[in-house]
Amino acid sequence: MKLTLYKNSSSNNTIGKTIADSLEITINLKATCDVVNPTIILSNIVGVDFLEFNYATIDELNRSYFITSVDSLNRELWKLTMTFDMLETYPVSLNAS
């Protein structure tokens, strides 16, 4: 699966977020992963500061997420805690017929 991390400069209630500086990472989710509030463990990547990212997408799930916390577990592992961004994942048109 592909996890893409971003730097989001938009407010949480914005549809069509302004995102930049993408970083694609291949991940393997466990079968019991919570798709609404996932926790992802990542290995350290030289030159990457996971603390700089606050937004993510998981392509295979077709979902967007806010990164709510980034915690160092040790020198090699990082835990990203995320929460589902419903507005960006399922945008609603305001032009109802």
C-alpha positions as CSV (number, residue, x, y, z in Angstrom):
1,M,0.0,0.0,0.0
2,K,1.1,3.6,-0.6
3,L,1.0,6.1,2.3
4,T,1.6,9.7,1.2
5,L,2.5,12.3,3.8
6,Y,2.0,16.0,3.2
7,K,2.3,19.4,4.8
8,N,-1.2,20.8,4.9
9,S,-1.7,24.6,5.4
10,S,-5.5,24.6,5.2
11,S,-7.9,24.5,8.2
12,N,-9.5,21.2,9.1
13,N,-12.9,22.2,7.7
14,T,-11.6,23.1,4.2
15,I,-12.5,21.0,1.2
16,G,-9.7,21.1,-1.4
17,K,-6.9,21.4,1.0
18,T,-3.6,23.2,0.2
19,I,-1.0,20.4,0.5
20,A,2.7,20.4,-0.4
21,D,5.9,18.5,0.0
22,S,4.6,15.0,-0.6
23,L,6.5,11.9,0.6
24,E,5.4,8.5,-0.7
25,I,6.1,5.4,1.5
26,T,5.2,1.8,0.9
27,I,3.5,0.3,3.9
28,N,1.8,-3.0,4.9
29,L,-1.3,-2.6,7.1
30,K,-2.2,-5.4,9.5
31,A,-5.6,-7.0,8.9
32,T,-6.9,-5.4,12.2
33,C,-6.0,-1.8,11.3
34,D,-8.6,0.8,12.2
35,V,-9.3,2.6,8.9
36,V,-11.0,5.5,10.7
37,N,-8.2,6.3,13.2
38,P,-5.2,4.3,12.1
39,T,-1.9,4.1,13.8
40,I,1.1,3.6,11.5
41,I,4.6,2.6,12.6
42,L,7.3,3.8,10.2
43,S,11.0,3.1,10.1
44,N,13.3,6.1,10.3
45,I,14.2,7.5,6.8
46,V,17.5,9.4,6.6
47,G,16.9,13.1,5.9
48,V,13.1,12.9,6.7
49,D,11.6,14.6,9.8
50,F,8.2,13.0,10.3
51,L,7.3,15.8,12.7
52,E,7.0,18.2,9.7
53,F,4.0,16.3,8.2
54,N,0.4,16.8,9.3
55,Y,-1.7,15.2,6.6
56,A,-1.7,11.9,4.8
57,T,-3.5,9.7,2.2
58,I,-3.7,6.0,1.9
59,D,-4.5,5.3,-1.8
60,E,-5.8,1.7,-1.5
61,L,-8.3,2.9,1.2
62,N,-9.2,6.0,-0.8
63,R,-9.1,8.0,2.4
64,S,-7.4,11.2,3.6
65,Y,-6.2,11.7,7.2
66,F,-5.1,14.3,9.6
67,I,-1.9,13.3,11.4
68,T,-2.8,14.1,15.0
69,S,0.5,13.0,16.6
70,V,4.0,11.9,15.6
71,D,5.8,10.0,18.4
72,S,9.3,8.6,18.4
73,L,9.2,5.1,19.7
74,N,13.0,4.7,19.7
75,R,15.9,5.8,17.4
76,E,14.5,3.8,14.5
77,L,10.7,3.8,14.7
78,W,8.1,6.5,14.6
79,K,4.3,6.2,15.4
80,L,1.9,8.3,13.4
81,T,-1.6,8.6,14.8
82,M,-4.1,9.7,12.3
83,T,-7.8,10.6,12.1
84,F,-10.1,10.4,9.1
85,D,-10.8,13.5,7.1
86,M,-14.3,13.0,6.0
87,L,-14.7,16.3,4.2
88,E,-11.7,15.7,1.9
89,T,-12.5,12.0,1.4
90,Y,-16.2,12.5,0.6
91,P,-16.6,16.1,-0.6
92,V,-20.2,17.2,-0.9
93,S,-21.3,19.6,-3.6
94,L,-23.2,22.7,-2.3
95,N,-25.0,23.0,-5.6
96,A,-27.9,20.7,-4.9
97,S,-30.5,20.4,-7.6
